[in-house]
Amino acid sequence: MKMKKFLSTIMLTMFGVVAMMAQMQMPSIPNDPDVRIGKLDNGLTYYIRHNNWPENRAEFYIAQKVGSIQEDDDQRGLAHFLEHMAFNGSKHFKGNELLRWCESIGVKFGTDLNAYTSIDQTVYNISNVPTTREGIVDSCLLILFDWADGLLLEQEEIEKERGVIHEEWRLSTDAQMRMLERDLPKLYPGSKYGYRMPIGLMEIIDNFERPFLQAYYEKWYRPDNQGIIVVGDVDVDKVEQKIKNMFSGIALPKNPAKVEKYPVPDNAEPIIVIDKDKEQQYNLIMMMMKHEAFPDSLKGTMAYLLTDYMKDAALTMLNDRLKEYAQKPESPFLQASTSDGDYLLSSTVDALDFSILPKDGQAEAALEAVLTEARRAAEFGFTPTEYNRFKADFQSSLDKQYSNKDKRFNRQFVNQYVQHFLAKEPIPSIDYTHETMKQIIPVIPIEAVNAQIKELVSQNDSNLVLLNFNNEKEGATYPTEDGFKKAIAAARAAQIEAYVDNVKDEPLMTTLPKKGKIKKETKNDKFGYTELTLSNGVKVVLKNTDLKKDQVILRAEGFGGSALYGEKDFANIKMFDDVIEASGLGNFSHTELEKALAGKIASATLTMSTYRQLISGSSTPKDVETMLQLVYLYFTNINKDQKSFDNTMTLVETVLKNRLLEPENVFNDSLNATLNSHNPRFSTIEAADLKNVDYDRVLQIAKERTANAAAYEFTIIGNFDEATIRPLIEQYIASLPAQKKVVKSKEVDTDFTGKLVNSFKQKAETPKAMATMYWYSKDIPYTLENSVKATIAGQILMMEYLKKIREDASAAYTVGAGANMTRNDFGSQVYLLARCPMKPEKADVATQIMRDEVNNMTKTCDADKLQKVKEYLLKNLGDQRKQNSYWLGRINTWRKYNLDFDTDYEKVVNAQTTESISAFVAELLKAGNAAEVIMMPAE
């Protein structure tokens, strides 16, 4: 892995670029001038940026350059445990005061208040914080200060958190995690990386003594390892001074322990690891070609920007080839993709990584085919037509980002600054990136990209790693190390020819339909839209916004739906969305269509629900016509693509046939069956059902459901040009076939009544227990007020569960609850749902709390929690109103049911009392419809 050779390609390319830029040396990438970066005397780094989209919001982060790799052998899991303890008591926020205070300003734990621990970094965040009061900013900085140097790590809180961590381990432990954890020592021979999964060892988590945790905290959480990031609607000067005043006093220890970079040894011979697990649903191959990571010292130069671009180009084109190859009947794999980045857990060495889903019994052949395709790219390079498509897509994406530069959310900036601090990633301004790449892309020749892929695809077996996960079952045969070695040798020896890029050089639509007319238009001042009535009877709602300058969204909703079809079509309607997605349009197959859309940022999909068909589309303003052409073709010319269909069906069969090996899927199927009264129309499709899927019949159903455009109403929202879009609507929507008679579905009622309990036991490799409880009523009117009450009730209930089940009882890692109101053509329904993956030994405690808290809410409601939920809902409303999708929903509700769910929202939220919420829950439970589905581990 010689870096000089790796950089030679860059330098050759740089010659032309540097000459173009009239510079004699490799230029540096300047930091965005709008972010203030500073460093305190004790080594702490800070990043501050003012951003007012949305207004009165900010993000507060602290990043630590340490993680589980810094643990000693007797501390395995304590880096992650420490992250949990950051929410359980600190110098200025005792016990759970931090959580409770954040809730009081509308910052929800798990959503806006969170953290993560990885191998070499730990990051904490307080997100979407309202900055309407300076005191809130001060308190958030105080929380960061406590995370940096003020954790209490009290014994009582440690004891509570042991059970929570244990349940997080249980929840995340599936077949692949079990295999990966036991295989890591083989994948990292002689390296600490083989023994540092962040979740750690449960025997340590359950038994460690406090000094071990305190030692890790004091040794590694120190200012020279810490970065503070504040982005949002804040005064940069004031925040900077507050950070200096608050954090400068944290002392840097004498002779601090060095944060080491742990190398990953080369392997002269391939590392081949084959494993199996009874719950692994499908066989999987990962082939990795290790190479040196790009040096941090050069990440701030143009070399990194160029390398990143050329790598992106090469891997995108190779992925397109692998996707196309999978459509061939003779392909031994169903899916394959490649990426380049960290080698598994380690940031000190990178790898070109191939993920392969082989067809049954063809693991070795799949590996050979993928490696052969990689060789084909490395030896012959890519074609000019492939590269032209990539460049067109890349430049369109670049323009899309740039057009929306003034309306970027805070988190987009935060993520950049976190990676700049932790990994030296460059942070240029979007103006610099846009201008520079626009100049560079035209002068980077395809030869440079071809040289890049040649560098990445190894020509021998050194530093090659192969990991193979298999489904374990009686009588099965598995790939062997010798078999894989022969496959690799065969791929390396294969006689190959250059790839031929078959592409149709014709427009999406060669003949345009006869234009219709806009016959009538009506303004709606309440929601600021215009309703157009077209000559074919179709109605189109237009709302022009600049909420996202790069976005136009479309929704066409039509009467009909799967309820029109009977038992013979159950398999067809369940697979409808996937089959249509796998099809082509017009004169193009599925693969040809993807190529034809190069350089266009436009998409459309056709899906079907119980009572409706939906055509959804999105595009940039300049590609609206392409989006409307796709919509037109879904109505008039879906193209049968047998190869794509066959590949899709084989892929679905592979995923389905063993899905019930995973206990969570068994639980979900049981829940679905219970709530839908075991109606086969709504059961999960099984592998055995696939033989009943008829491609021609699915296409016929699609044709029937799109035969009458008058059954649809179109809504188009976004940054479109009014004068441009109207002729396009006449061309592609007013021209659609339509009849006056609209076919509507009859009601399909599958709701259970009364009280149901479905309790069962399920054997699993890692014993798991889960419970879902569901209450519903059809007697409560569908109104804004009742919708608000339902949302509030669900969120209060979740807060009660988190406090009593997770924090007090340590019976679960997570617990969820929510309530909602829905309405269709036949009536409305309000439901309350609670879900808890729980500790088996404490299942009785968890389920009893789930029942009790719902019943308690019929009598009383915590006033403090009610106020916190109100704060959260009102804060989020401002953010939602900045989304085109929000207005799509509100207009849809207004037009369907003559209900305004926006104008009085704040007033209705503020009007809610503890009495009104309790009365609402009592009314909901009065219907007497309740279901419990509980899964316990079998012996």
PEHU-V605921 format. One line per field, one symbol per residue. phi: phi as a letter, one per 40 degrees, with the letter a starting at -180 (. if undefined). A space follows every 50 residues. Layout:
phi=???
This chain:
phi=.cccccccccccccdccccccfbcbccccccdccbcbaaccchcbbbbac abbccfbabbbbbbcbacccccdcbchcccccdcccbbhadbbcfbcccc ccccbgbccgbbbaaabbcbabbbabbfccbcbccccdccccccccccab ccfcdccccccdcccccccccccbdccccccccddccbcgbcdcbbddcg bcccdcbccddccccccccbcadcbbbbbbbicbcccccccccccccccc ccdcfccccccccbccbcbdcbbbbaacbccacabbbbbcadcccdcbcc bcdcccdccccdccccccccccccccccdcccbcaaababidcfcbccab acbbbbbccdgbcccccccccccccdcccbgbcdcccccccccccccccc cccbccbbcdcccddccdccccbgccbcccccccccccccdcbccccccc cccccccccaccgcbbbbbbccacgcbbdbcccccccccccccccbbccb ccbccacdbcbcccccbccaabcbcdbgbbcbbcccgcbbbbbcbbcbcb bbbbbbbbchgcccbcdcbdcccccdccccccccbfcbcdcccccccdgb baaabbbbbcbabbbbaaacdcbdccdccccdcccbacccbccccccccc cccccccbccccdccccccccdcccbffccdbcccbdccccccbdccccc cccccbcbcccbbcbbbicccdcccccccccbbccccabccbcbcccbbb ccbgbbbbbabbcacbdbbaabbabaabcbccbdccccccccdcccdccc cccccccccfcacaabaaaabbabcbibabbbbbbacbcdcbcccccccd ccccccccbabccccdcccddcccccdcccccbdcccdccccccccbfbc cbdbdcccccccbdcccccccccccccgbabbbbbbccc
